């Protein structure tokens, strides 16, 4: 799972395997270890949620998503979704597509095929 934070904006991008894990386990997590601290981030299907929200406690960033949003997203060609109220924080959750310009050393085998790749190869 890729995490991007810029000011008051958070974007999560999930691979095909991570989407499968979210569907079965209702949770996907990642971790970045610093010398004295583990930063954990998760996306969780939360039955008490009707939109998308973020909670940060004890070094853990948890993005809660409504079951209806996850079901529609996982079972369709929908690329992603955002929280409705973006007055304080914008949250985007997306499928992770393969890059059009390959980067050396980056493994994208589990990323979704990029729908623009065919149009660029013609």
HUCOR-V406480 format. One line per field, one symbol per residue. ss: DSSP state (H for helix, E for strand, L for the rest). phi: phi as a letter, one per 30 degrees, with the letter a starting at -180 (. if undefined). burial: + if it has 16 or more other C-alpha atoms within 10 Angstrom, else -. A space follows every 10 residues. Layout:
ss->???
phi->???
burial->???
This chain:
ss->LEEEEELLEE EEEELHHHHH HHHHHLEEEE EEEELLEEEE EEEEELLLLL LEEEEEELLE EEEEELHHHH HHHHLLLLLE EELLLLLLLE EEEEELELLL LLLLLLLLLL LELLLLHHHH HL
phi->.cbbbbhcbb bcbcdddddd ddddciabbb bcccdbaccc bbcbdcdccc bbbbbbbhib ccccbdeddd ddddcbdeda abddccdcbc bcbbdccddd cdceicccdc ddeddddddd dc
burial->+--------+ -+++++-++- -++--++++- ---------+ ++++++---- ++++-----+ +++++++-++ --++-----+ +++------+ ++++++++-- ---------- +++------- --
